[in-house]
Amino acid sequence: MPTAPSRSSDISHLQQALASGAVTSLVVSVIPVLLGAGIPLFGTLAGQLELKLQDARKFNTGLVQLRYLPKLT
């Protein structure tokens, strides 16, 4: 049975895609549950990536979905 990629591998791929400009939009879903601790969503980035909010959707469950575009400089 194949194993799933590790979370650190997923973060590494995402970091590379963000750094290279390959990401054209980013959707972040916020679930209203406080855990008290956790792993940073994007790990450590090489630099700051400015984003522009394109859309925000609120669902009856309390979930909020935010869609961002990389800010062009």
N, CA, C and O atoms as CSV, one atom per row, in Angstrom:
chain,resi,resn,atom,element,x,y,z
A,1,MET,N,N,0.847,-1.176,0.000
A,1,MET,CA,C,0.000,0.000,0.000
A,1,MET,C,C,0.895,1.243,0.000
A,1,MET,O,O,1.791,1.349,0.837
A,2,PRO,N,N,0.666,2.197,-0.933
A,2,PRO,CA,C,1.496,3.400,-0.970
A,2,PRO,C,C,1.237,4.272,0.248
A,2,PRO,O,O,0.126,4.309,0.779
A,3,THR,N,N,2.275,4.970,0.681
A,3,THR,CA,C,2.122,5.864,1.828
A,3,THR,C,C,1.854,7.275,1.333
A,3,THR,O,O,2.286,7.660,0.247
A,4,ALA,N,N,1.145,8.031,2.135
A,4,ALA,CA,C,0.850,9.425,1.801
A,4,ALA,C,C,2.103,10.272,2.004
A,4,ALA,O,O,2.930,9.957,2.860
A,5,PRO,N,N,2.252,11.348,1.222
A,5,PRO,CA,C,3.394,12.232,1.434
A,5,PRO,C,C,3.360,12.818,2.836
A,5,PRO,O,O,2.288,12.983,3.419
A,6,SER,N,N,4.525,13.131,3.376
A,6,SER,CA,C,4.579,13.706,4.716
A,6,SER,C,C,4.148,15.164,4.660
A,6,SER,O,O,4.210,15.800,3.607
A,7,ARG,N,N,3.714,15.686,5.794
A,7,ARG,CA,C,3.303,17.085,5.867
A,7,ARG,C,C,4.463,17.996,5.531
A,7,ARG,O,O,4.270,19.006,4.855
A,8,SER,N,N,5.678,17.666,5.989
A,8,SER,CA,C,6.837,18.508,5.694
A,8,SER,C,C,7.138,18.516,4.205
A,8,SER,O,O,7.599,19.530,3.678
A,9,SER,N,N,6.891,17.413,3.517
A,9,SER,CA,C,7.066,17.345,2.066
A,9,SER,C,C,6.034,18.233,1.377
A,9,SER,O,O,6.363,18.936,0.422
A,10,ASP,N,N,4.787,18.206,1.854
A,10,ASP,CA,C,3.735,19.054,1.302
A,10,ASP,C,C,4.085,20.530,1.472
A,10,ASP,O,O,3.942,21.318,0.537
A,11,ILE,N,N,4.546,20.901,2.671
A,11,ILE,CA,C,4.919,22.291,2.946
A,11,ILE,C,C,6.077,22.709,2.048
A,11,ILE,O,O,6.081,23.822,1.523
A,12,SER,N,N,7.053,21.832,1.869
A,12,SER,CA,C,8.202,22.137,1.023
A,12,SER,C,C,7.766,22.423,-0.412
A,12,SER,O,O,8.248,23.371,-1.032
A,13,HIS,N,N,6.854,21.605,-0.940
A,13,HIS,CA,C,6.348,21.830,-2.298
A,13,HIS,C,C,5.592,23.154,-2.392
A,13,HIS,O,O,5.740,23.889,-3.369
A,14,LEU,N,N,4.794,23.453,-1.389
A,14,LEU,CA,C,4.044,24.702,-1.380
A,14,LEU,C,C,5.000,25.893,-1.309
A,14,LEU,O,O,4.811,26.880,-2.019
A,15,GLN,N,N,6.021,25.808,-0.463
A,15,GLN,CA,C,6.996,26.888,-0.345
A,15,GLN,C,C,7.698,27.131,-1.684
A,15,GLN,O,O,7.898,28.281,-2.075
A,16,GLN,N,N,8.071,26.068,-2.384
A,16,GLN,CA,C,8.726,26.203,-3.688
A,16,GLN,C,C,7.785,26.853,-4.702
A,16,GLN,O,O,8.202,27.720,-5.470
A,17,ALA,N,N,6.534,26.441,-4.707
A,17,ALA,CA,C,5.557,27.002,-5.643
A,17,ALA,C,C,5.316,28.483,-5.358
A,17,ALA,O,O,5.221,29.283,-6.289
A,18,LEU,N,N,5.216,28.853,-4.086
A,18,LEU,CA,C,5.029,30.254,-3.721
A,18,LEU,C,C,6.238,31.089,-4.135
A,18,LEU,O,O,6.084,32.173,-4.698
A,19,ALA,N,N,7.440,30.585,-3.857
A,19,ALA,CA,C,8.672,31.313,-4.170
A,19,ALA,C,C,8.864,31.500,-5.669
A,19,ALA,O,O,9.401,32.521,-6.096
A,20,SER,N,N,8.438,30.538,-6.471
A,20,SER,CA,C,8.656,30.609,-7.917
A,20,SER,C,C,7.574,31.417,-8.640
A,20,SER,O,O,7.703,31.691,-9.833
A,21,GLY,N,N,6.517,31.796,-7.932
A,21,GLY,CA,C,5.425,32.532,-8.562
A,21,GLY,C,C,4.428,31.632,-9.274
A,21,GLY,O,O,3.577,32.118,-10.019
A,22,ALA,N,N,4.522,30.330,-9.054
A,22,ALA,CA,C,3.629,29.381,-9.716
A,22,ALA,C,C,2.215,29.389,-9.134
A,22,ALA,O,O,1.286,28.886,-9.766
A,23,VAL,N,N,2.046,29.948,-7.952
A,23,VAL,CA,C,0.726,29.989,-7.314
A,23,VAL,C,C,-0.016,31.226,-7.807
A,23,VAL,O,O,0.443,32.349,-7.598
A,24,THR,N,N,-1.159,31.027,-8.458
A,24,THR,CA,C,-1.940,32.150,-8.981
A,24,THR,C,C,-3.072,32.555,-8.052
A,24,THR,O,O,-3.562,33.681,-8.135
A,25,SER,N,N,-3.496,31.662,-7.171
A,25,SER,CA,C,-4.482,32.008,-6.147
A,25,SER,C,C,-4.324,31.041,-4.984
A,25,SER,O,O,-3.798,29.938,-5.132
A,26,LEU,N,N,-4.785,31.476,-3.843
A,26,LEU,CA,C,-4.642,30.692,-2.625
A,26,LEU,C,C,-5.960,30.757,-1.878
A,26,LEU,O,O,-6.471,31.844,-1.609
A,27,VAL,N,N,-6.518,29.594,-1.540
A,27,VAL,CA,C,-7.775,29.537,-0.795
A,27,VAL,C,C,-7.471,29.010,0.607
A,27,VAL,O,O,-6.906,27.928,0.774
A,28,VAL,N,N,-7.855,29.794,1.601
A,28,VAL,CA,C,-7.657,29.411,2.998
A,28,VAL,C,C,-9.028,29.260,3.633
A,28,VAL,O,O,-9.841,30.183,3.596
A,29,SER,N,N,-9.284,28.096,4.214
A,29,SER,CA,C,-10.547,27.851,4.906
A,29,SER,C,C,-10.306,27.926,6.405
A,29,SER,O,O,-9.403,27.279,6.935
A,30,VAL,N,N,-11.118,28.717,7.075
A,30,VAL,CA,C,-11.008,28.898,8.521
A,30,VAL,C,C,-12.174,28.172,9.170
A,30,VAL,O,O,-13.339,28.481,8.920
A,31,ILE,N,N,-11.835,27.199,10.010
A,31,ILE,CA,C,-12.844,26.413,10.716
A,31,ILE,C,C,-12.875,26.907,12.158
A,31,ILE,O,O,-11.828,26.956,12.804
A,32,PRO,N,N,-14.037,27.272,12.678
A,32,PRO,CA,C,-14.116,27.894,13.998
A,32,PRO,C,C,-13.925,26.915,15.160
A,32,PRO,O,O,-14.852,26.636,15.921
A,33,VAL,N,N,-12.695,26.402,15.273
A,33,VAL,CA,C,-12.348,25.516,16.384
A,33,VAL,C,C,-10.974,25.948,16.899
A,33,VAL,O,O,-10.021,26.007,16.123
A,34,LEU,N,N,-10.858,26.246,18.179
A,34,LEU,CA,C,-9.572,26.614,18.765
A,34,LEU,C,C,-8.888,25.367,19.296
A,34,LEU,O,O,-9.451,24.629,20.105
A,35,LEU,N,N,-7.658,25.140,18.827
A,35,LEU,CA,C,-6.923,23.949,19.235
A,35,LEU,C,C,-5.911,24.238,20.341
A,35,LEU,O,O,-5.544,23.334,21.092
A,36,GLY,N,N,-5.461,25.470,20.448
A,36,GLY,CA,C,-4.497,25.817,21.478
A,36,GLY,C,C,-3.056,25.640,21.042
A,36,GLY,O,O,-2.155,26.162,21.698
A,37,ALA,N,N,-2.810,24.924,19.958
A,37,ALA,CA,C,-1.457,24.724,19.436
A,37,ALA,C,C,-1.601,24.219,18.011
A,37,ALA,O,O,-2.687,23.832,17.578
A,38,GLY,N,N,-0.503,24.229,17.299
A,38,GLY,CA,C,-0.579,23.720,15.937
A,38,GLY,C,C,0.692,23.968,15.153
A,38,GLY,O,O,1.662,24.525,15.668
A,39,ILE,N,N,0.670,23.555,13.925
A,39,ILE,CA,C,1.800,23.694,13.016
A,39,ILE,C,C,1.523,24.892,12.117
A,39,ILE,O,O,0.404,25.030,11.621
A,40,PRO,N,N,2.516,25.771,11.887
A,40,PRO,CA,C,2.291,26.904,10.986
A,40,PRO,C,C,1.808,26.417,9.619
A,40,PRO,O,O,2.299,25.412,9.104
A,41,LEU,N,N,0.860,27.121,9.044
A,41,LEU,CA,C,0.234,26.718,7.797
A,41,LEU,C,C,1.220,26.596,6.643
A,41,LEU,O,O,1.134,25.652,5.857
A,42,PHE,N,N,2.161,27.541,6.529
A,42,PHE,CA,C,3.078,27.544,5.402
A,42,PHE,C,C,4.524,27.259,5.793
A,42,PHE,O,O,5.418,27.374,4.955
A,43,GLY,N,N,4.768,26.895,7.031
A,43,GLY,CA,C,6.147,26.676,7.455
A,43,GLY,C,C,6.898,28.003,7.458
A,43,GLY,O,O,6.288,29.063,7.600
A,44,THR,N,N,8.216,27.948,7.303
A,44,THR,CA,C,9.037,29.146,7.257
A,44,THR,C,C,9.255,29.534,5.805
A,44,THR,O,O,9.787,28.749,5.020
A,45,LEU,N,N,8.847,30.737,5.448
A,45,LEU,CA,C,9.012,31.220,4.075
A,45,LEU,C,C,10.308,32.020,3.968
A,45,LEU,O,O,10.755,32.623,4.943
A,46,ALA,N,N,10.906,32.021,2.777
A,46,ALA,CA,C,12.166,32.739,2.548
A,46,ALA,C,C,11.972,34.246,2.654
A,46,ALA,O,O,12.905,34.965,3.013
A,47,GLY,N,N,10.792,34.724,2.350
A,47,GLY,CA,C,10.514,36.155,2.412
A,47,GLY,C,C,9.031,36.382,2.555
A,47,GLY,O,O,8.241,35.441,2.632
A,48,GLN,N,N,8.671,37.633,2.588
A,48,GLN,CA,C,7.257,37.989,2.740
A,48,GLN,C,C,6.563,37.922,1.388
A,48,GLN,O,O,7.104,38.392,0.388
A,49,LEU,N,N,5.393,37.351,1.354
A,49,LEU,CA,C,4.575,37.285,0.145
A,49,LEU,C,C,3.294,38.048,0.424
A,49,LEU,O,O,2.471,37.622,1.234
A,50,GLU,N,N,3.127,39.179,-0.250
A,50,GLU,CA,C,1.928,39.979,-0.029
A,50,GLU,C,C,0.784,39.412,-0.853
A,50,GLU,O,O,0.954,39.036,-2.013
A,51,LEU,N,N,-0.382,39.361,-0.230
A,51,LEU,CA,C,-1.570,38.811,-0.870
A,51,LEU,C,C,-2.671,39.856,-0.891
A,51,LEU,O,O,-2.723,40.741,-0.037
A,52,LYS,N,N,-3.554,39.745,-1.882
A,52,LYS,CA,C,-4.708,40.634,-1.997
A,52,LYS,C,C,-5.959,39.777,-1.878
A,52,LYS,O,O,-6.119,38.803,-2.613
A,53,LEU,N,N,-6.847,40.135,-0.956
A,53,LEU,CA,C,-8.092,39.395,-0.778
A,53,LEU,C,C,-8.977,39.592,-1.999
A,53,LEU,O,O,-9.311,40.722,-2.355
A,54,GLN,N,N,-9.356,38.492,-2.640
A,54,GLN,CA,C,-10.230,38.561,-3.807
A,54,GLN,C,C,-11.676,38.248,-3.448
A,54,GLN,O,O,-12.599,38.842,-4.005
A,55,ASP,N,N,-11.877,37.312,-2.512
A,55,ASP,CA,C,-13.234,36.887,-2.190
A,55,ASP,C,C,-13.263,36.307,-0.781
A,55,ASP,O,O,-12.278,35.733,-0.317
A,56,ALA,N,N,-14.381,36.458,-0.117
A,56,ALA,CA,C,-14.600,35.845,1.196
A,56,ALA,C,C,-16.009,35.255,1.195
A,56,ALA,O,O,-16.976,35.926,0.834
A,57,ARG,N,N,-16.109,34.001,1.600
A,57,ARG,CA,C,-17.413,33.328,1.657
A,57,ARG,C,C,-17.644,32.805,3.063
A,57,ARG,O,O,-16.754,32.217,3.677
A,58,LYS,N,N,-18.842,33.025,3.558
A,58,LYS,CA,C,-19.235,32.555,4.881
A,58,LYS,C,C,-20.276,31.454,4.698
A,58,LYS,O,O,-21.216,31.598,3.917
A,59,PHE,N,N,-20.098,30.360,5.422
A,59,PHE,CA,C,-21.024,29.234,5.335
A,59,PHE,C,C,-21.818,29.112,6.632
A,59,PHE,O,O,-21.380,29.585,7.681
A,60,ASN,N,N,-22.983,28.478,6.557
A,60,ASN,CA,C,-23.850,28.316,7.731
A,60,ASN,C,C,-23.171,27.543,8.857
A,60,ASN,O,O,-23.554,27.690,10.017
A,61,THR,N,N,-22.187,26.736,8.544
A,61,THR,CA,C,-21.476,25.943,9.552
A,61,THR,C,C,-20.512,26.789,10.369
A,61,THR,O,O,-19.982,26.325,11.379
A,62,GLY,N,N,-20.276,28.044,9.936
A,62,GLY,CA,C,-19.312,28.901,10.607
A,62,GLY,C,C,-17.986,28.966,9.861
A,62,GLY,O,O,-17.157,29.834,10.131
A,63,LEU,N,N,-17.791,28.047,8.925
A,63,LEU,CA,C,-16.573,28.039,8.120
A,63,LEU,C,C,-16.523,29.310,7.268
A,63,LEU,O,O,-17.540,29.750,6.730
A,64,VAL,N,N,-15.333,29.888,7.155
A,64,VAL,CA,C,-15.110,31.045,6.295
A,64,VAL,C,C,-14.025,30.663,5.309
A,64,VAL,O,O,-12.978,30.141,5.694
A,65,GLN,N,N,-14.277,30.924,4.036
A,65,GLN,CA,C,-13.308,30.593,2.991
A,65,GLN,C,C,-12.815,31.896,2.367
A,65,GLN,O,O,-13.606,32.700,1.874
A,66,LEU,N,N,-11.500,32.091,2.396
A,66,LEU,CA,C,-10.875,33.311,1.897
A,66,LEU,C,C,-10.046,32.980,0.660
A,66,LEU,O,O,-9.242,32.049,0.677
A,67,ARG,N,N,-10.242,33.737,-0.404
A,67,ARG,CA,C,-9.473,33.510,-1.625
A,67,ARG,C,C,-8.563,34.719,-1.841
A,67,ARG,O,O,-9.024,35.859,-1.895
A,68,TYR,N,N,-7.265,34.449,-1.962
A,68,TYR,CA,C,-6.256,35.495,-2.138
A,68,TYR,C,C,-5.542,35.331,-3.468
A,68,TYR,O,O,-5.401,34.225,-3.990
A,69,LEU,N,N,-5.094,36.465,-4.005
A,69,LEU,CA,C,-4.238,36.495,-5.171
A,69,LEU,C,C,-2.908,37.103,-4.742
A,69,LEU,O,O,-2.879,37.989,-3.889
A,70,PRO,N,N,-1.797,36.629,-5.333
A,70,PRO,CA,C,-0.518,37.285,-5.025
A,70,PRO,C,C,-0.598,38.748,-5.466
A,70,PRO,O,O,-1.083,39.045,-6.558
A,71,LYS,N,N,-0.121,39.658,-4.615
A,71,LYS,CA,C,-0.130,41.069,-4.938
A,71,LYS,C,C,1.009,41.339,-5.914
A,71,LYS,O,O,2.161,41.009,-5.636
A,72,LEU,N,N,0.686,41.937,-7.054
A,72,LEU,CA,C,1.715,42.248,-8.041
A,72,LEU,C,C,2.460,43.499,-7.614
A,72,LEU,O,O,1.853,44.498,-7.229
A,73,THR,N,N,3.782,43.432,-7.687
A,73,THR,CA,C,4.576,44.600,-7.252
A,73,THR,C,C,5.143,45.342,-8.434
A,73,THR,O,O,5.833,46.345,-8.259
